[in-house]
Amino acid sequence: MASIFTRIINGEIPCHKVAESDDYFAFLDISPLTKGHTLLVPKVEVDQYFDLDDVQLAGLTLFSKRIAKALKNTVDCMRVGVIVAGLEVPHAHVHLVPMTSEGDLSFSKERVNMTQEEFAALAEKIAIAYGKD
């Protein structure tokens, strides 16, 4: 059975897409730690991050770098943190989290509430910044 991320990539489940390449897909987290929290996934369904082959892992890292730059240019933050975590979805993924303090990277903190309109507008701004790189 396809993971929820594969279903998002295939358009079966809606998302607020930020960017897409031939091999990778980026979209806003629906329960963000901070405004702009973005998930990046390889299109190939591999359970764990370190199970990606070297080419896939390097490609995901370079894709993440470009998305992080777009986030930094779009969202008011000091840095963009990166987290490889998550036991709930059996599909390798990276979290990029705009941050102003280390506490912004805590999954135990209260999540940011955003409307669908706010998600859509933010995704569009990040996508535009990504396209300028």
Backbone as a ProteinNet text record, in pm:
[ID]
protein_1_A
[PRIMARY]
MASIFTRIINGEIPCHKVAESDDYFAFLDISPLTKGHTLLVPKVEVDQYFDLDDVQLAGLTLFSKRIAKALKNTVDCMRVGVIVAGLEVPHAHVHLVPMTSEGDLSFSKERVNMTQEEFAALAEKIAIAYGKD
[TERTIARY]
84.2	0	88.4	53	130.5	125	237.3	240.5	157.8	124.7	49.1	129.7	262.8	344.3	338.7	339.4	325.7	189.7	88	-45.9	-53.1	20.1	27.3	100	214.4	291.6	206.5	126.7	42.3	-84	-105.8	-222.8	-350.2	-341	-458.9	-504.5	-411.8	-440	-389.1	-470.3	-426.8	-314.9	-234.8	-128.7	-102.9	-18.5	27.2	170.7	182.1	312.1	397.6	525	623.5	712.1	753.7	843.3	840.8	884.7	891.3	1001.6	1073.6	1171.4	1136.2	1217.7	1191.2	1192.1	1273.3	1294.2	1243.8	1209.4	1175.4	1052.9	990.9	866.1	868.7	826.7	824.3	687.6	636.8	505.4	501.2	410.9	398.8	340.1	396.1	344.2	208.1	107.6	-27.4	-40.5	59.5	61.6	199.4	225.9	362.3	412.8	543	610	621.5	650.5	656.1	599.4	568.2	519.7	626.9	591	683.6	741.8	709.9	758.2	723.9	827.6	813.2	866.1	795.5	839.1	893.2	1005.2	1066.3	1079.7	1035.1	1036.8	1090	1159	1193.4	1067.3	1056.6	939.2	941.1	1059.1	1069.5	1036.5	954.8	910.9	1012.5	1093.5	1192.3	1157.9	1152.3	1106.4	1193.8	1323	1408.6	1510.3	1537.9	1628.7	1762	1822.8	1954.4	1948.5	1829.1	1815.7	1816.1	1809.8	1821.6	1960.6	1971.4	2105.9	2179.9	2308.6	2391.8	2346.7	2306.6	2261.9	2132.1	2038	1910.8	1933.4	2019.3	2047	2113	2210.6	2276.5	2177.8	2094.4	1995.6	1895.2	1850.4	1755.7	1821.6	1948.4	2020.9	2031.8	2064.1	2074.8	1937.9	1834.2	1698	1661	1695.4	1668.3	1738.8	1862.4	1939.8	1869.6	1821	1754.2	1620.9	1546.2	1420.1	1449.7	1554.1	1590.9	1622	1692	1722.9	1594.2	1499.9	1371	1294.7	1297.4	1230.4	1291.9	1423.7	1494.4	1462	1441.1	1408.4	1260.2	1178.2	1033.6	979	1028.9	976	1073.2	1020.1	1103.1	1159	1289.4	1353.7	1502.6	1568.1	1713.3	1786.1	1729.3	1788.1	1676.2	1713.3	1621.7	1683.8	1613.4	1660.8	1619.7	1696.5	1665.8	1655.8	1552.2	1529.3	1497.5	1562.6	1525.9	1467.2	1337.1	1267.7	1133.6	1065.8	931.7	918.3	839.2	813.3	677.1	594	455.4	433.8	525.8	509.6	628.8	604.7	715.3	764.4	811.1	859.9	964.2	1087.6	1194.9	1151.9	1183.9	1149.7	1236.3	1242.7	1318.9	1221.6	1236.9	1161.9	1254	1211.4	1280.4	1192.3	1250	1172.3	1236.9	1171.5	1222	1223.5	1335	1346	1407.7	1364.8	1424.8	1485.3	1456.3	1517.3	1522.2	1608	1618.2	1488.2	1408.4	1279.8	1183.8	1207.6	1121.2	1129.1	1233	1250.7	1189.6	1121.3	1063.1	926.3	914	785.5	683	725.8	632.5	570.1	615.3	559.5	424	349.7	220	241.4	157.6	168.9	106	151.5	100.5	-30	-130.3	-257.3	-258.6	-291.2	-299.8	-426	-484.1	-599.3	-549.9	-640.6	-604.6	-557.3	-615.8	-574.9	-432.5	-399	-262.9	-161.4	-197.6	-110.1	-86.6	-194.5	-184.2	-97.3	-118.2	-41	106.9	135	273.7	341.5	271.9	328.6	362.7	275.9	301	424.4	439.7	556.2	685.4	683	802.5	835.1	731.6	750.8	813.2	769.9	826.7	973.6	1005.2	1144.6	1229.3	1172.4	1242.7	1272.4	1177.8	1194.1	1296.7	1328.2	1426.2	1568.5	1585.7	1721	1777.6
-119	0	124.9	221.2	345	425.6	489.3	575.6	701.2	771	895.9	995.7	992.7	1084.3	1048.7	920.7	879.2	922.5	909.8	951	1102.8	1180.1	1325.3	1355.3	1291.4	1311.3	1279.4	1172.8	1130.3	1213.6	1309.6	1396.4	1335.6	1222.8	1158.6	1229.2	1295.7	1372.8	1514.2	1615.3	1752.5	1796.6	1892.1	1950	2091.2	2160.1	2292.5	2275.1	2244	2214.6	2339.9	2320.7	2428.2	2412.8	2288.8	2265	2117.5	2091.1	1953.3	1944.1	1834.2	1803.5	1665.7	1612.8	1478.8	1373.3	1395.8	1293.1	1328.2	1455.2	1498.6	1589.1	1599.7	1674.2	1745.2	1872.5	1949.8	2014	2006.7	2061.9	2106.1	2199.3	2249.6	2143	2133.8	2043.9	2096.9	2009.9	2054.6	2084.4	2046	2074.7	2131.4	2254.1	2306.7	2344.2	2320.5	2367.4	2519.3	2573.1	2717.4	2744.5	2870.1	2910.4	2877.5	2800.2	2762.8	2623.3	2552.5	2414.5	2332.7	2281	2212.7	2070.7	1978.5	1839.5	1816.1	1744.7	1710	1559.8	1501.9	1356.6	1315.5	1203.7	1148.5	1088.7	1092.2	1032.3	880.4	822.6	678.8	650.5	550.5	519.3	428.6	489.3	419.3	452.1	351.4	370.1	467.1	443.3	521.5	604.5	722.1	819.1	755.5	682	625.3	497.6	457.3	348.3	400.3	532.3	588.9	558.2	530.5	507.7	641.2	636.7	756.1	867.4	831.8	932.7	997.1	917.4	970.3	1059.8	1015.5	1091.6	1225.6	1222.9	1346.6	1439.5	1384	1464.3	1527.8	1452	1506.5	1618.8	1602.7	1706.4	1834.3	1821.6	1939.7	2005.3	1924.1	1976.2	2051.3	1994.2	2057.4	2191.8	2198.2	2322.5	2433.4	2399.4	2499.5	2545	2450.9	2485.6	2571.1	2535.6	2612.2	2757.5	2777	2913.3	2988.9	2923.4	2986.6	3020.3	2929.2	2955.9	3077	3080.4	3190.5	3323.7	3322.3	3445	3481.6	3392.4	3414	3434.7	3357	3356.4	3429.6	3512.9	3584.4	3484.8	3456.7	3361.5	3389.8	3333.6	3348.4	3241.3	3121.1	3006.7	2914.5	2819.8	2712	2584.4	2523.6	2399.5	2280.8	2173.9	2051.1	1936.8	1857.5	1742.9	1621.8	1511.8	1383.9	1302.2	1292.9	1223.8	1177.2	1101.9	1061.6	911.6	858.5	715.3	682	784.3	759.5	734.8	777.7	757.4	677.6	560.4	477.2	523.5	647.7	708.7	811.3	795.7	887.2	1031.8	1118.5	1259	1346.9	1473.3	1575.9	1686.8	1737.5	1854.1	1974.7	2080.8	2209.2	2303.9	2360.5	2441.3	2579.1	2684.8	2818.6	2840.5	2893.7	2903.5	3035.1	3077.2	3191.9	3148.8	3024.5	2967.7	2816.4	2750.7	2605.6	2536.9	2601.8	2546.7	2529.1	2600.9	2588.5	2450	2373.6	2240.4	2129	2164.3	2064.4	2017.6	1887.3	1832.2	1828.7	1860.3	1861	1999.4	2098.4	2232.9	2244.1	2346	2371.2	2407.3	2352.8	2375.3	2509	2561	2686.2	2657.9	2739.1	2726.3	2824.1	2770.7	2853.2	2814.3	2911.6	2882.6	2824	2764.3	2711.2	2823.7	2940.3	3054.6	3096.7	3095.5	3131.2	3028.3	2899.8	2794.6	2816.9	2840.7	2857	2977.3	3089.5	3210.1	3189.2	3123.7	3098.7	3002.4	2895.8	2799.4	2868.3	2957.7	3029.7	3118.6	3188.9	3276.1	3195	3081.4	2996.1	2940.7	2899.3	2845.6	2950.5	3073.7	3182.4	3202.3	3203.8	3218.6	3100	2980.1	2860.4	2874.6	2924.6	2940.2	3044	3135	3240.4	3190.7	3078.6	3027.1	2959.7
0	0	0	-78.8	-91.2	38	71.8	189.9	163.7	271.2	255.6	171.6	183.1	103.3	-45.3	-77.1	-216.6	-270	-188	-229.6	-251.5	-170.5	-190.4	-321.6	-343.6	-467	-589.7	-580.4	-692.6	-708.8	-620	-629	-574.2	-506.4	-447.8	-320.4	-253.8	-132.2	-158.3	-130.4	-158.1	-63.6	-111.8	-30.2	-78.6	-5.1	-47.9	-95.4	-224.5	-284.8	-290.8	-256.6	-260.7	-383.8	-412	-524.9	-561.4	-684.7	-732.6	-836.5	-830.6	-935	-989.1	-1077.6	-1130	-1019.4	-915.8	-814.2	-674.7	-649.8	-514.2	-514.7	-397.4	-383.3	-248.8	-244.3	-120.3	-101.1	21.6	52.7	198.1	228.3	364.3	456.1	576.2	679.2	723.5	734.4	771.4	920.5	997.8	1141.4	1175.9	1130.2	1134.4	1273.5	1292.9	1413.9	1411.3	1293.8	1271.1	1132.2	1107.3	975.7	871.8	770.3	664.7	678	786.8	807.5	682.9	620	491	498.5	434.2	423.2	283	275.8	147.6	141.6	32.2	19.2	-117.7	-121.7	-252.7	-313.5	-443.7	-507.7	-498.8	-490.4	-471.6	-324.2	-302.2	-165.9	-97.7	-11.2	70.6	214.9	300.2	437.5	517	522.1	610.4	532.6	585.6	523.4	486.7	578.2	551.4	468.1	427.1	330.6	186.7	169.1	35.4	-18.2	-147.4	-200.7	-204.1	-226.9	-217.5	-312.1	-431.4	-528.6	-481.7	-433	-382.8	-261.1	-170.1	-48.7	-81.9	-170.6	-211.9	-282.7	-368.3	-439.6	-344.8	-244.6	-146.8	-66.3	-34.5	39	-43.6	-170.5	-256.7	-279.6	-293.9	-306.6	-177.9	-62.7	67.3	79	32.5	38.9	-38.9	-155.3	-238.9	-176.9	-118.9	-51.6	71.1	147.5	267.5	230.2	121	75.6	43	-22.9	-55.3	72.5	170.1	297.8	366.7	372	438.8	372.8	242.2	168.6	175.8	232.9	236.2	377.1	471.2	607.5	699.6	788.2	884.3	985.7	975.5	1065.5	1071.3	1173.6	1184.9	1104.1	1104.2	1034.9	988.6	905.5	869.6	924.8	1020.2	1080.2	995.6	1007.8	934.2	1034.3	1018.8	1106.5	1019.1	1048.5	988.7	1103.3	1104.9	1212.8	1159.9	1239.1	1202.4	1193.2	1280.8	1282.2	1223	1206	1168	1019.4	934.2	789.9	737.9	680.4	630.3	492.5	488.6	365.1	407.8	363.2	401	377.3	472.7	456.7	545	506.5	576.5	614.8	736.7	781.9	772.9	706.7	710.2	790.9	897	990.2	1006.6	958.3	985.9	1137.4	1188.4	1333.7	1379.1	1497.7	1565.3	1698.1	1740.5	1861.3	1845.5	1923.9	1915.2	1955.1	2038.9	2079.4	1963.4	1855.2	1737.5	1674.4	1707.6	1649.5	1735	1840.3	1930.1	1880.7	1862.5	1819.2	1932.7	2054.4	2167.7	2188	2113.5	2128.4	2059.5	2098.6	2035.4	1889.4	1804.5	1660	1620.5	1507.9	1454.1	1380.4	1404.9	1333	1216.5	1098.7	978.9	902	833.8	748.7	616.7	542.4	411.2	318.7	333.8	253	288	417.7	460.2	409.4	419.2	365	215.4	141.8	-4.2	-40.1	27.9	-1.5	30.9	142.7	180.8	84.2	47.6	-48	-179.3	-223.9	-348.3	-336.2	-224.5	-204.3	-201.2	-132.3	-125.8	-264.5	-336.1	-471.3	-563.6	-551.6	-633.1	-596.7	-467	-424.6	-471.1	-468.6	-516	-665	-739.8	-884.7	-924.6	-835.6	-865.1	-847.6	-780.1	-753.7	-875.9
[MASK]
+++++++++++++++++++++++++++++++++++++++++++++++++++++++++++++++++++++++++++++++++++++++++++++++++++++++++++++++++++++++++++++++++++++

